[in-house]
Amino acid sequence: MKRNKIFLACIGALFLAACAKDAEISPDSSAAAETNVETDHSAEANENSSDTASEDAAAGQEDTAEGEQEYEYPSEDAGPVVEKSRLGYSMTFDPTVFTLDDTGEDSDIYTYHTSEALDGPAYIAVQSYPDMDAQTLADGLALQSGQDGVAAQDTYFGADGLDTKCVYYEEDVDGVTQAHVFYAVPKGDGSLLVEITGYVNMPQQIEAKFEEMLGTFTLT
């Protein structure tokens, strides 16, 4: 029970007052819904346009695509992707809202990436430390924070309830309170470091996506 509370405190602390923020924006959501209804009616009207108009519109879209490079988001039915990393772990993520950068030799970075504007970075990073045990790694992170009272705590992590060391701290970056949670996961003689970075009052949907991913983490 104690370990469970520590886990929830570490991950939950990233998202303080998220529910209050959602409540504030709920009227906008209703307005958006009304706008969608109007858009649907407009779409039905557009479907009655001539074939020639449709072809011209398609040609215009192609010209726009050639003229500027925009990020193409995966379709909503893309489905979850299981990443079996060369670093020795497996984790499932949603390519609709995360982009994976696995070009680093010893790291993978899953960045939350949608059209919505965020106040700060939101990502999960996994790094390999083959020559450093979890306790040493976690103690180093606590010291690196430069803050009093930050210390490694025993907790569990991932789909298999792995024994890990957790370090949590916050820092102010350009007026935004960024929050960092680190899990030092023992692996052989070394360890894997899982970093979750977000910010206080971050949108609740990001919290849900983070929890989904972390719950599928396993060592391979």
N, C-alpha and C positions, 0 to 999 in steps of 0.2 A: 504493500500500500504506500509506503514512504517513497519508494522508487517511482511509483506511478505519479505521485504528486510532484516530484522533482521534474519528471519528463514534461508534464503538463505545464508546469511553471516556466520551464525553459522555452518551450515553443509558444505557449500562450502569451507570454510577456511581450511578444512582438506586436500583438494586435490589441492593445488596450484601447477601450472606447470605440472599437470598430462598429459595434451595434448602434451606438448613438449616432455615428456618422451616417450609417445606412438609413436611420430613421429620418435624418435631416433631408436626405436627398430623395425620399420616397415620393414627394409631390412631382419632382422632375420625372420620375419613372412613369407616373400616370400620364404626364404630358407626352412623354415619349411614346406611350402606348397609343394615345390618340393620334399622334403624328403618323405612327405606323399604319393605323386604319386608313388615314387619308392617303398615305403612300400606296396602300393596296388598291384603293379605288383608282388612283392615277395609273397604276400599273395595268389594271384591267382595260382602261381607256387606251393606253399605249399599244396594247396587244391588237387593237383594231386598225393600227396604222398599216399603210401599204407595204408590200414587200420591198419596194424601192427605198422607202424611208428606213426600213430595218437594215438594208444592206449598207446605206450611207452611214448609219449609226455605228455599225460594226466596223466599217472602214475607219471612222473617226477614233474608235477605241484602239484600233491597232496602231494608228499614228501616235496616240498618246503614250501607248506602251513603249513605242520605239523612242519617243522623245524624252521620257524620264523613267528612271529606274525606281520602282516602288517595291517595298517589301510585300511579298505575296503570302498571305496567311493560308494555312492549310484549311481544307473544308471542315465544317463542323462534324461531319461523319468520318473524319480521318481515323478515329479510333485511337486507343492508347498504344504507345510504342514501348517495347521492352528493350532497354539498353543493356547489353551484356558487355561491359567495359573491359578493356585491356588491363585496367587497374586492379581487377579482381573482385568486382561487385556487379550486381544486377539491380536495376531500378526501372520502374514503369513511369513514363511521363506522357503528358498530353501535348502533342505537337501543335495543337490549335493555339495554345497560349505560351508555350515554351520553345525557345530555340536552343539547340545544343551545340556548344563549341567544344569539340573533343580533339582539337588540333595541337593542344599543348602536350608535351611529352609525359608529364606526370599529373595532369589535371583535366577535369571535365567541368564545364560551367553551363548550367541550365538557367537561362535568363527569361524571366516573365516578360513577354513582349506582345502587347496588343495595341489597338489604336487609342486606348484610354491614356490620359496624361497622369503620371505618377509624381509624387513629391520627392522620390528618391529611388535608388536602385532596389530591385527585388530579384534575388537569384539564389540558387543552390549550387555550391561548388564542392567537388570531391577531389582531394589531393592525396597522393601517395607519399608516405614517409617510410620506406622499407627498412631504414636503419634507426628508427626512433620509436620506442615503445609508447603506448597510449598515455601513461601517467606523465612521462617526461614532456610529451607534446602538449598535454593539457596544462601542465604547470607553466610551461613556457608561454602559452597563450594568455594565461591569467596575468603573468608578469608583464607581458607585452601591452596589455590594456592600459597600464599606467594608473589604474584606479584602485583605491583602497577597498577591501572587502570582496574583491573578485577572486574566486577560488574554484578549482575543479571539484565537481560533485559526482558521486556515483549514481548512475541511472541505467536505463536500458534503451535500446534503439532498434528500429527496423522490424521486419516481419517476424524474425526469429527471437526477438527480445534479447539482443546481444548486450552483454555487459560493456558499458562504455563510461567515459569521463565526459562530463558536460561543463562548458564554460559559457557564461552569458554576461554581456555588458552592453551598455548604451553609450553613444557619443554624439555630440552636437556637430553637425556638418552643414555649414551655411544656413543655419536656422532650422534644420530638420533633425529630429532626434532619431538617428539611425540605431538599429538594434541588431546585434550579432549573437547567434547561437552556434557554438562549435561542439561537435561530437567527435571525440577521439576514439576510433573503433580499433581494437586490437586485431592485427592480421599477421599471423606467423610471428617472426621476430620484430616486425615493425608495426605499422598502423596506417589506417586510412583516416583522413580528416574530412568530415562533412560539415560544411559551413552553410548556415542559413542566414542571409542578410535581408533585412527589410527596414521598416521604420514604424514608429509608434503611430497608431491610428491609421494603419494601412487598410485598404479595402478588404472586407471580410472574404471575398471570393478568392483572394490570393492566399489567405490563410488556409482555406479549404483545399486548394490545389497543392500547397506545400505538404499538408498533412497526408493527402492521398499518396504523394510521391514517397515521403519518408516511411510510410507504412508498408511499402513494397520493397524496401532496401534489403538485400541479402548478400552475403559474401559468396564468391564462387571459387 
